[in-house]
Amino acid sequence: MNNISLILDNPVRDLSYVSLIAMDLAEKGFEVNIIPSNMRHYELIFSEPEYVLYPHQREGSSAQEISFLSDKGIEVGVLETEQHVKENYFINYQIPKNLNLLKKPKHIFSWGFYFSSILKKNKLYSDKQIKIVGNPRYDEYIFNTEIIDKTIKLLIATSFELANPNFLNKRESMKAFQNDNMSKDDYLRFHNIHKESLEKLTMLIQENFFNIENGLKLRPHPYENDKLYIKKLSKSLVLDNRVPIINHLKSAESFLHYHSVSSVDSAVLQIPSINMSWFPMDSKVHDSTRFMKKTSYQPNTEDEMIELVELINNRQLTPKLDSNNNIFEEFLYKLDGISYKRITDHIARDFISNSNKNFTFDGPFNDLNKTEHYLKFIINKKKWTKSKNIFLLTILKST
């Protein structure tokens, strides 16, 4: 049977649509494995894939793996999970230094015309590689029309993981960003902005700046340590960041964020969103796309934010743009609930079984038949089990 492996980057964010892709491929006759990203060096080769779908092609990690697999006769597709970024950020930090590696993937799945234009204008991928499919992350929003009570008047999402990391210390975090081409100076500037913004937000909440009784909730980014917010604010205010943000958004009347891609989710769901645009920001490393600027309110001062809070309290704040606006098609192609099917259709149509593929354990992958590699696997599996990123069969079945 033709085997396909799907690399799952962030279970909290990605599990639902990766499951949709997996189920549809299975219905098309493929044998499918979902492999957590942090275990792929041990488990991927054992799944003996003929096609692997990666969540990105980055310097220092997946780019080298994709090249290795391609040279072994294994086809690769890339569904870049961070397509709502400014062009300069993507070019500087999200592609490998060796541009020849970009020739290796068979498919590059683009959410919309905006991202594909960046790829083509900069001659990163060919027309043959690029497939415009929409964003499968939003598919469940379309066909899951469950009505949920609006129990949150203002949902605040943080994204200050450099100043408040959950899984990495500062040295490890800096190394990870440097592996993605970011200089030490850029990282430190980025870190300081996150630190200043985190302190500013917690101070505003402590001083009751938002003046919203019992309807204010804060959801830390999954890569942030929620204990810091619980200590600075209160446990009742802070939501569980192991729960997908979509679950919280559906319960919210309005949404406040810091240049967050979750504002795109909010726009799709037609929930009014506000950017913390008066907070410190560096356009080189952390800026909103044109879509995010168009669909979120952009207060430039605290006074302008207070005016928006008054509208929230009076339930008069409306979405800035209707989802029928042309910008949705430009950035997201079609919001029809079947983006995942367009992905699987391309994979199935273009799939070529290769009897000469070579499943070896050299390069970036480990051989579990070797004692050293097996011990590393056991240690990392225990770490993964203790983390917030584990997913079980019961969770997959309920997704």
Phi, psi and omega in degrees: 000147180284120185263136175232135177246135179249122179275122181263112186282302184228101183305323181298321184268323196250348190299320185299308184283331174295324176295320177299315179298317181297314182295321181290323176295321178297320178295335178275003175100006179270152169267124191241136174239134172259122186239122178298139186304319184282000175242007188292331181292342179257324192256339188298310184296327179293337177280354178045059184282152169256347177212134178235129176259113181264152178278351178188174177228083189253155175297141173083355179213267188293330182300316180290324179294316180299319178297317180299312182295317180300318179293339178270004179088014180259124181286150183225137170242155180233122174248085184304120184278349182241068182266348176266065176230159177292153183303315183295325180292317180297315182294319185283324192236350189240010175233154181293153180295322179275100185293343177295336179293338181290347178281347189287317183294146176280322182233140167238111185269117183257139179294322185200189183289330180301307184292320180297327179293325176297315182296318183285318182299323181267007177053045181274315179230160181273163176302325181294325180284322189281126177234119179273119189232347191090180181253111182296342179300331183266000182299316183294335179294329185281312184268349175260093186260025179303132180271124183242137179299139179274092183264351181245121180282317177223117175263125178252125177251128177266157175209058184243045189294339178290325180272344184218062186288146180263324187248335184240147171277177186299319181295316180294321179296315180299319180297319180297318180288325178293328175296335177265026173081003181279134179286162179298318180297317178297318180298313182296323177294317177300315180298315182294324177295317177299317181297314180295320181291318178300314181295322180294316181295313181297325178295317179299319180291318179299326181272007179058039180300321186281343171050045179241113183281123171060004182242012182257129177224147180241129179243108179292151174300144180303335179269007176258157177274108183292342181297328179297317181290323178298319180291316183284328185246259175198154182295325182290338181276331189266127180272159180289117182275005171278344178274134178305140184297336178301324179298322179283321181299320182296339179265002187256145174273334180207165190219127177245131185216170177244092179047044188263141175295339177298342176294336175291318174303315181299318180295319179297321180278357181060044173256123182304132181235150181230132176270143173283060188286349176269358177281163176298145183201148176241117186296340181287324186244347184203088180223158180278151173285170178300322178299314181295324179289324181286328187263347177249144171294145186235072179294136181264347181219166176296326178298319178293327177292322178300321177298321178290324177298321178299321177294322178297314181297330179267006182054042181245000180279125182247160176303142183291325179225143175282148183292352175278353179299144184300336182294334177294318178292323180299318185264333188236004179060262183237132174259072185240004176081006182231028175300321180299326179290325178294324177295310182293328177297316178297316181298312183295320183292322186263357186294132176234115179291137184237106181287348182262010180298150189239103180271091178243162187255020178274191180064224185277000186254151186257148178260110183289351175283346177268136185303316182299314182290324180294320178295320177298321179297314181298316180297314182291327178293322177294320177298318181295319180298325181280344183281176177274006186258009181284145172227139185248167178300324179296324178291318179300318182294328183271354182285000000 
